[in-house]
Amino acid sequence: MDWKYLLTGWDGRINRAKFWAGIAALIVIAIVANLLDVVLGLHLGDHDVGVIGIVVSLVSIYFALALYAKRWHDRDKSGWWSLIGLVPLIGAVWILVELGILQGTSGANQYGPDPLA
């Protein structure tokens, strides 16, 4: 799997398996960052957030949006649909269903060839 393309490219399409692999990688990276904050004592004040965790979270936003864009493309929709996530509760459910559960468009579409072909 081409992780650089998966997490940084905005063009093309990915299937559900690659989407979930990317999400799992982001979760693992976040857990490791938080563990490093605990081990190194880098927590900020009385909060459960640390310096490394904040930096990793900010970078992960870019990676997540790249994943979302490619998955929206597989559903034959613009990556701008990621903005639906800004709607409280409904947006998160919509993204989960559209990107994580529903099958992509069969065959080629305007965003590229079928990732399963």
Summary of the structure (lengths in Angstrom):
residues: 117
radius of gyration: 16.0
end to end distance: 15.5
largest distance: 52.6
contacts: 330
relative contact order: 0.18
helix: 64%
strand: 3%
